[in-house]
Amino acid sequence: MELSEHIRTANVEDVTLRRPFHPALRGTLCVTSHHLLFSDRKDEDSWQLLILLRNIDATEKSVENLFGYPRAVGSSGTITIKCKDLLVLQLEIPGMEECLNIASSIEALSALESVTEMYPFFYRPSHLTLHGPWGLSSTEKYYKQTERLWDRWRVSTVNSDYSVCPSYPHAVIVPREVDDEKLVQSARFRQGGRFPVLSYCHHRNGMVIMRSSQPLTGANRKRCKEDELLLQAVIDGSLLGYIIDLRSTQQAQQARMTGGGFESKSCYSHWKRIHRHHERGKVLQESLIKLVEACSDPSHSVDRWLSKLENSKWLSHVHSALSTAGLVVECVERDGHSVLVHGSEGTDSTLLVSSLAQLILDPASRTLTGFLGLLERDWIQAGHPFQQRCAHSAYSHARLKQECPSFLLLLDCVWQVWRQFPLALEFSEALLLRLAQEVYASNYGTFLCNNEQERCAAGVKENTHCLFQSLLSPDIEEQYLNPLYEPTDLAIWPSVHPQSLQLWTGLFLRWTEYAQNMEEAREEVWSIVKEHRERAGPDRTNNTPSTHCDTLTPFENLMDELTIL
């Protein structure tokens, strides 16, 4: 079926658009295969609104027939459009039939299931080309750049045809002394084939963060000697390693009844297991829905709003993610032990915790290029199922079992770190807001599909543009840089006390007057800071890493002063 066949009415005149912070406008509404276009059609200073249909999360329609007869001249309708970036618009459309046709077209085209029919496969801007390398990083490139890995680690292509683990990339980093046959056996012992692979090697002490899925011990407590040898090779010469299991003890015990399980002390004697419960899936999705509902209703009193905010438990999930990442960092940085992180499937909370730990530990991951490279390695290439998890945002009534805002939770956690350490991250909040929008609806192919295997089958790299490469182009990069940035080689330790964690107003209150005023204040502050640094000269902007102490703790006074603005 051609995309155009979903369009029942392509153009409607005299449509009234209502949107936050602006007066109502009357103009022409057009529906194309991938966009909704509104134009006021003025002779001079014509204004247009272009919405990617993939960005529409839900539509609500109401029609009024003023005379009580079908298709009456006086009939009209209103379509409320709720977008995945939390923007809410209203379209008042003359004609009941036209209103229903427009709504039907939007609903069909905003829910396309075929990846190759989505807009990134048609997006062809003049300043970008499909030729050349796609993406910023790869397993092989990361390995070559990380000299501390060369003695004890190697790149394995055992998964080159994706038969060992469908959700892993074609190449992974594993202990040098573990051959590919042992990796195959370990994969058979882990859910979804996600055997332990390297995520990060600490630049100071060489300790590593590994990630995997749960072992399939089952009720009979099955063993896999190859898996045991793999983990033993990770801590070769060390007395102890830590397994951070992102489930409660009870959940891990229950998993054994359905074929899953956890590493037993007797078989993994040099590994100490710690359980840290993390919610995921439906619970996390419901939490986001409740939070957005609270933030979208201006009629609440302050007490009522705070109560609904607390009941959403979103900040509790932020707390859990940051505190567990802090635990991983403490094991690696302070205690000098390697860590294996896993939950059940190893595609959500596992990636969340391991990538946050790297942001805290690794100065390279706090640069703009390094952070995007981290997302590419530890989320996109590592097999986070973006297409399933980000099918809808917070407004849709069509709930799918696989939906879960794990990546949005990561961005919120990074924002908390950025707010507490305004000097330590090279990128700004603007980058996080851009990523929060792009992950749900994008012109680029970066977040398409669920894993590398699916992207190869769909030809994503050959037929779409890479978002991260675009963000790093010279004419775009500057708007996502933090003018306060001062590099440091130190680990940063975000506070997780309740008073230290705040609602991400830039995202969840983005379309309120408060957020608009804050955005204007931030832009003014950044322009002042940049002007001051330019006057200060090269001594102030040479980006020499700070090494004045052994650790960095939250520096919130500056941001508190900026917030007053």
Secondary structure, 3 states (H helix, E strand, C coil): CCHHHHCCCCEEEEEEEECCCCCCEEEEEEECCCEEEEECCCCCCCCEEEEEHHHEEEEEEEEECCCCCCCCCCCEEEEEEEECCCCEEEEEEECHHHHHHHHHHHHHHCCCCCHHHCHHHCCCCCCCCCCCCCCCCCHHHHHHHCHHHCCCEEEECCCCCCCCCCCCCCCEEEECCCCHHHHHHHHHCEHHHCCCEEEEECCCCCCEEEECCCECCCCCCCCCHHHHHHHHHHCCCCCCEEEEECCCHHHHHHHHCCCCCCCCCCCCCCEEEEECCCCCCHHHHHHHHHHHHHHHCCCCCHHHHHHHHHHHCHHHHHHHHHHHHHHHHHHHHHCCCEEEEECCCCCCHHHHHHHHHHHHHCHHHHCHHHHHHHHHHHHHCCCCCHHHHCCCCCCCCCCCCCCCCHHHHHHHHHHHHHHHCCCCCCECHHHHHHHHHHCCCCCCCCCCCCCHHHHHHHCHHHHCCCHHHHHCCHHHHHHHECCCCCCECCCECCCCCHHHCCCCHHHHCCCCHHHHHHHHHHHHHHHHHHHHHHHHCHHHHCCCCECCCCCECCCCHHHHHHHHC
